[in-house]
C-alpha cells in the first residue's frame, strides 16, 4: 500500500490543481452542447453537429476531451489546416460554406472543449 501512494499522488498531480482527468462523453451528452455565441451555434448546427455528435461517424464527439486532447497537442494551426483541407471522411471546410477561417477556429475550440 505504501508503494502505491506515491504513484497515485503522481498520477493525480499530472491532472493539475483541481483538474479531473477528462471522461468520454456519450453521443447524447455531446449533442446537448452548443456554442454560447448565437452565430457560432447556427454554423455548428448547420455543419458540424451532424457528424461530431454521432459515434459511428468516427469524428471526435463535441466536448469529448478524451478524443480532442491528443488532436489539440498538434496545435490549432494544424487542426485548422485539417478542417480547411478536409480529413478522413470530413470534407474540406467541414462543408460549412459560410465559415471563415476564424469561424472554423472558434468551432474547433468549442468542439475541443476549449471555448473561451
Residue pairs with C-beta under 8 A, 6 or more apart in sequence:
15 21
22 64
22 65
22 66
22 69
22 113
23 66
24 64
24 66
24 67
25 61
25 62
25 63
25 64
27 53
27 54
27 55
27 61
29 63
30 52
30 53
30 61
30 62
30 63
30 64
31 49
31 53
31 62
33 62
33 63
33 110
34 41
34 44
34 45
35 41
35 44
35 106
35 107
35 110
35 115
36 115
37 106
40 103
40 106
40 107
40 110
43 96
43 98
43 99
43 103
43 107
44 107
44 110
44 111
46 96
46 98
47 94
47 95
47 96
47 99
48 62
48 94
48 96
48 107
48 111
49 62
50 57
51 57
51 59
51 89
51 90
52 59
52 60
52 61
52 62
52 111
53 61
53 62
55 61
57 89
58 88
58 89
59 88
59 89
59 90
60 67
60 68
60 71
60 111
61 67
62 110
62 111
63 111
63 113
64 113
65 112
65 113
68 111
68 112
68 113
69 112
71 79
71 112
72 79
72 112
72 114
76 105
76 108
76 109
79 108
79 112
80 101
80 104
80 105
80 108
82 90
83 90
83 93
83 94
83 104
83 107
83 108
84 92
84 93
84 101
84 104
85 92
86 92
86 93
93 99
93 104
94 104
94 107
96 103
96 104
96 107
99 107
106 115
109 115
109 116
